[in-house]
Amino acid sequence: MRFIFNAVHVLGNKQSEPYQAYKRLIADAKFHSLHLEVLEGRIVPRHYGMWLMDTGNWAGKVLLSITDYCGVSWNDLQSTKWNNPGTRQKIGRTLELMHDVGIKHGELGGDMRHVLLDVYDPELKPADLSTGKVVCYITGFSAAKTHNCARKLPVAPLDAWAFGVQVNCREIHQILHHLDYMPFIKPNDASLVTRAIEWHEQYTKDHPDERDVDILIAQRAQLFPDCGQVYLGTRVTFVPGLPGTMDRVCVSDIPDSSDEETD
């Protein structure tokens, strides 16, 4: 729960920090209502609305926003045992999924405080620490916008630095930097960064009717096979394209995979 105490007084002072917090709460609730229904309970918390409570002389009229509890901020976990390759891959895949469904968060440039991990989930086992099984949620959508992501690289470990124009999505570029996925090494023709961008551009040229999300699934399967799928419960195969073109990706559901869900 997030509170605005003495809401009537706060609304009368538009220069105050509490008023700015009030605006963020309203914007976050509105964005949840309009754009996040398909993601709630999966990679974003369920939002139960805005409520007004009259506490009398204690705190006046209190405005509160209620969402599910989703864990601990990644900012607070980076210096702990949870900062490992498995956890970072889980964060990366979660943020890719957010972009795939058309959402740009808008506040991941400065830090990653809105990325939460449910490290107190009672179903977690000690062996899950390094596997990325922990559930990852994204919160704080007051600055979010709908977004047609045109990225050319996944959120996955790279072997060199990629410029923002090469990644082709500013927020994904910032996330790659925050997760330490782009070492400050100049790429060359043999670098994974170079090969991945060239692969994406060639595949797009050969299959201009392909959805961006399927191109990225194909790229991940071909060049980043050890980084895990963004979409569990799917099978990725390739079929021959026209002569002189790259094989075309085919993404299908795995039959009887009731115990699998989107990661």
FENBELJO-V138866 format. One record per run of one state. SS is the DSSP state (hx for helix, st for strand, lp for the rest). FROM is the first residue (numbers start at 1). LEN is the number of residues. If there is no record, write none. Layout:
ss:SS from:FROM len:LEN
ss:SS from:FROM len:LEN
//
This chain:
ss:lp from:1 len:1
ss:st from:2 len:3
ss:lp from:5 len:2
ss:hx from:7 len:5
ss:lp from:12 len:5
ss:hx from:17 len:19
ss:lp from:36 len:4
ss:st from:40 len:1
ss:lp from:41 len:3
ss:st from:44 len:1
ss:lp from:45 len:2
ss:st from:47 len:8
ss:lp from:55 len:6
ss:st from:61 len:7
ss:lp from:68 len:4
ss:st from:72 len:2
ss:hx from:74 len:4
ss:lp from:78 len:7
ss:hx from:85 len:16
ss:lp from:101 len:2
ss:st from:103 len:2
ss:lp from:105 len:10
ss:st from:115 len:3
ss:lp from:118 len:8
ss:hx from:126 len:5
ss:lp from:131 len:5
ss:st from:136 len:3
ss:lp from:139 len:6
ss:st from:145 len:2
ss:lp from:147 len:17
ss:hx from:164 len:4
ss:lp from:168 len:2
ss:hx from:170 len:9
ss:lp from:179 len:13
ss:hx from:192 len:15
ss:lp from:207 len:5
ss:hx from:212 len:12
ss:lp from:224 len:1
ss:hx from:225 len:3
ss:lp from:228 len:6
ss:st from:234 len:6
ss:lp from:240 len:8
ss:st from:248 len:6
ss:lp from:254 len:10
//
